[in-house]
Amino acid sequence: MKKISKAIYLIFFSVLSFCISAQALEVCGNFAQGELIRAKAQQAQHAFLDDKELSLLPDGTFIFAFSRDAKPASTLQIDNGENFTSYPLEVQKTSWDIQKINGVEPRKVEPTDADNRKIDKERHDLGRALSYKTSEPYWQKGFIMPVNKGRTSGNFGGQRVMNGKPKSPHQGMDIAAPEGSPVYASADGIVTLSDGEYFYTGNVVVIDHGQNLSTIYAHLKTRTVKKGNFVKQGDIIGHVGKTGRATGPHLHWGASVNNVRFRPHSLLDLNKKECRSF
């Protein structure tokens, strides 16, 4: 009788251990404003961040980002078909710099009515490109810098003061480089926008890397890819320019996931981020 009881206990414990392991949640990245997070919840059927559903791979992998102005507390929810579990996440506040930019063409600071109509189209086109969802998770291979030689001339999230007038926070990082320098695809993906010259971004290319993760390349002098092209990491997609709202040659490199802009530099250590289990 004791042997049977012990056997039943071992079977129960093994099943319980498997269930706990299968439902484990691993979250990798810095819980701070403007950061990209990689996560995995085995057996998950749905995942939500603050009630917004996230794209899941068959193995339970998903990605999300905290916006520049994310609140101190966020909630990650996992539905495995039987249980709906909530995980509270504490989001650290990030200190953003203030960047003063002078010498900007007055029209680019205070657009005319005609300019605003162009801006509306630009926002529509960009929003549509950033909403594209490639099923293949190209992002899992990792990312590289899109310009080989250049210096950071503007950081993501910084408050921009143009010609003395406060403007919206910067939504990417600027890399100053000689005009005509090659711009490389930072990872494999599908080109969802290649157009210009837009009012703000000038000649711009957007690449979708899967699971609604996209990178943006703006102010290009030339574009060498077309919408619908598949590009490999390191392919030349254009050349550094100063089109749109720019005072000198540089690349504006932006990143978005689930229509949330985040610090693009956070892509570079995507597969090396520190992980924690819940």
Summary of the structure (lengths in Angstrom):
residues: 278
radius of gyration: 22.0
end to end distance: 37.8
largest distance: 88.7
contacts: 919
relative contact order: 0.17
helix: 18%
strand: 39%
